[in-house]
Amino acid sequence: MNITVKPYDSELCYCRPDTTWEKEGRDFYVPDGVEKVYWTPVVFARISKAGKCVGAKFVSRYYDGFGMGALLYCSDEDLAFSSCLDHTSLLPMPLYNPVVLDNKENEYTLGELKGNLEGIKEALEDAICKASLRVSLRIGDLVAVELDVQKVLAERSAGETGFKAEFCGNPLFDLKVIF
């Protein structure tokens, strides 16, 4: 199972290993040597049908659920190092039915970022299409789309930091980043 990510400011995608997936919202213990933890909000979908070069006309057939979450990065320079650390893909379960994406007024709160679903479905489906051009999507894979640029979440000098998120009034996670 892979987590394919479309970064906020890029058309290219990269993959995170499944060991980065934290679906239960447990506290994140920052590795030694890391001074800052960055984060970016994401919307993600679970792939329900294997595919390669998925066309925009048929993309809705390739995922069966979506969710909101966040990706943590422990370096502002080294994407490879930062995207492979265990428990840095905060992608909570259970997922929502894709029909929920059609109600643009549904709201989310991820850290200090608040928004609604305007344009989210289009961005998610576009990312699935673009990811499938370069990698084969398999049943159970996740495709995530960054919704904003990376921001500092926590610093070693500040100590423990709380981080929470909710969607449609339902809690997604409430954890601590611990140095």
Phi, psi and omega per residue, in radians:
M1 nan 2.239 3.101
N2 -1.970 2.744 2.982
I3 -2.010 1.843 3.140
T4 -1.603 2.248 -3.043
V5 -2.055 2.296 2.970
K6 -1.788 1.892 -3.141
P7 -1.074 2.753 -3.065
Y8 -1.031 -0.749 -3.009
D9 -1.901 0.558 -3.083
S10 -2.575 2.667 3.036
E11 -1.617 -0.240 3.140
L12 -1.505 2.730 3.132
C13 -2.050 2.786 2.999
Y14 -2.388 2.875 -3.101
C15 -1.999 2.429 3.000
R16 -1.842 2.498 3.094
P17 -1.261 2.796 -3.113
D18 -1.166 -0.285 3.089
T19 -1.199 -0.263 3.092
T20 -1.421 -0.236 -3.029
W21 -1.261 2.135 3.024
E22 -2.085 1.772 -3.067
K23 -1.740 -0.111 -3.078
E24 -1.844 -0.046 3.081
G25 1.247 0.563 3.094
R26 -1.304 2.740 3.124
D27 -0.994 2.578 3.140
F28 -1.829 2.108 3.108
Y29 -1.692 2.019 -3.044
V30 -1.292 2.309 3.122
P31 -1.123 2.675 3.061
D32 -1.021 2.554 3.116
G33 1.562 -0.175 3.118
V34 -1.688 2.161 -3.096
E35 -1.668 -0.495 -3.123
K36 -2.369 2.557 3.022
V37 -2.025 2.252 3.117
Y38 -1.849 2.832 3.112
W39 -2.587 2.781 3.006
T40 -2.545 2.447 3.113
P41 -1.328 2.597 3.123
V42 -2.427 2.717 2.849
V43 -1.958 2.479 -3.098
F44 -2.440 2.758 -3.141
A45 -2.294 2.585 3.041
R46 -1.657 2.243 -3.138
I47 -1.345 2.282 -3.090
S48 -1.996 -0.065 -3.131
K49 -2.556 2.243 -3.140
A50 -1.123 2.530 3.138
G51 -2.912 2.779 3.070
K52 -2.428 2.404 -3.126
C53 0.941 0.912 -3.122
V54 -1.202 2.270 3.126
G55 -1.476 2.644 -3.114
A56 -1.022 -0.551 -3.108
K57 -1.165 -0.487 -3.027
F58 -1.985 0.042 -2.993
V59 -1.045 -0.551 -3.109
S60 -1.127 -0.312 3.109
R61 -1.379 -0.178 -2.991
Y62 -1.763 -0.038 3.068
Y63 -2.405 2.585 -3.059
D64 -2.115 0.013 3.127
G65 -2.905 2.738 3.102
F66 -2.449 2.894 3.094
G67 -2.713 3.007 3.070
M68 -2.000 2.554 -3.138
G69 -2.877 -2.717 -3.120
A70 -2.622 2.650 3.030
L71 -1.974 2.344 3.088
L72 -1.763 2.498 3.081
Y73 -2.253 2.409 -3.105
C74 -1.919 0.387 3.080
S75 -2.815 2.473 3.083
D76 -1.647 0.033 -3.098
E77 -2.075 -0.694 -2.987
D78 -1.856 1.646 -3.104
L79 -1.089 -0.689 -3.112
A80 -1.075 -0.839 3.118
F81 -1.103 -0.822 -3.011
S82 -1.205 -0.543 -3.072
S83 -1.601 0.053 -3.136
C84 -1.922 -0.050 -3.108
L85 -1.237 2.365 -3.132
D86 -0.984 2.507 3.024
H87 1.098 0.569 3.130
T88 -1.864 0.023 3.060
S89 -1.898 1.683 -3.091
L90 -1.494 1.537 -3.070
L91 -2.149 1.500 -2.992
P92 -1.247 2.681 3.058
M93 -1.991 2.787 -0.003
P94 -1.347 2.907 -3.134
L95 -1.575 2.835 3.085
Y96 -1.687 2.649 3.068
N97 -1.151 2.401 -3.135
P98 -0.993 -0.351 3.111
V99 -1.058 -0.506 -3.141
V100 -1.071 -0.496 3.132
L101 -1.108 -0.385 -3.118
D102 -1.303 -0.321 3.090
N103 -1.599 1.678 -3.051
K104 -1.142 -0.246 -3.096
E105 -1.511 -0.172 3.072
N106 -1.041 2.428 -3.039
E107 -2.015 2.647 3.063
Y108 -2.299 2.705 3.017
T109 -2.320 2.025 3.106
L110 -2.139 1.872 -3.024
G111 1.039 -2.227 3.115
E112 -1.595 -0.028 -3.134
L113 -1.507 2.237 3.093
K114 -2.185 2.530 3.125
G115 -2.967 -3.112 3.064
N116 -2.106 -3.056 -3.022
L117 -1.540 0.205 3.107
E118 -1.008 2.067 3.109
G119 1.402 -0.073 -3.072
I120 -1.205 -0.794 -3.118
K121 -1.054 -0.767 -3.134
E122 -1.103 -0.762 3.133
A123 -1.115 -0.714 -3.136
L124 -1.151 -0.826 -3.116
E125 -1.181 -0.622 3.070
D126 -1.106 -0.713 3.125
A127 -1.139 -0.675 3.107
I128 -1.094 -0.770 3.109
C129 -1.077 -0.830 -3.114
K130 -1.154 -0.706 3.124
A131 -1.105 -0.674 -3.083
S132 -1.248 -0.225 3.054
L133 -1.247 -0.495 -3.043
R134 -1.920 -0.499 3.140
V135 -2.270 2.638 3.038
S136 -1.377 2.202 3.094
L137 -1.519 2.331 3.141
R138 -2.028 2.753 3.101
I139 -1.015 2.271 3.138
G140 1.696 -0.284 3.073
D141 -1.112 2.763 3.048
L142 -2.048 2.455 3.032
V143 -2.086 2.165 -3.086
A144 -2.063 2.519 3.113
V145 -2.108 2.132 3.072
E146 -1.229 2.337 -3.086
L147 -1.730 -0.126 -3.100
D148 -2.796 2.959 3.101
V149 -1.247 2.822 3.093
Q150 -1.174 2.453 3.096
K151 -2.308 2.720 3.102
V152 -1.234 2.242 3.085
L153 -1.744 -0.760 -3.060
A154 -2.640 2.655 3.081
E155 -2.262 2.543 -3.124
R156 -0.991 -0.689 -3.095
S157 -1.130 -0.447 -3.129
A158 -1.555 -0.272 3.130
G159 1.427 -2.626 -3.077
E160 -1.107 2.408 -3.133
T161 -2.296 2.390 3.066
G162 -1.500 2.638 -3.129
F163 -2.598 2.141 -3.129
K164 -2.414 2.787 -3.137
A165 -2.611 2.689 3.057
E166 -2.578 2.742 3.101
F167 -2.398 2.237 -3.115
C168 0.921 0.652 3.136
G169 1.392 -0.037 3.129
N170 -1.733 2.315 3.125
P171 -1.162 2.395 3.057
L172 -1.710 -0.840 3.059
F173 -2.792 2.747 3.077
D174 -2.587 1.723 -3.027
L175 -2.325 3.044 3.098
K176 -2.077 2.488 2.987
V177 -1.729 2.008 -2.981
I178 -2.028 2.204 3.101
F179 -1.616 nan nan
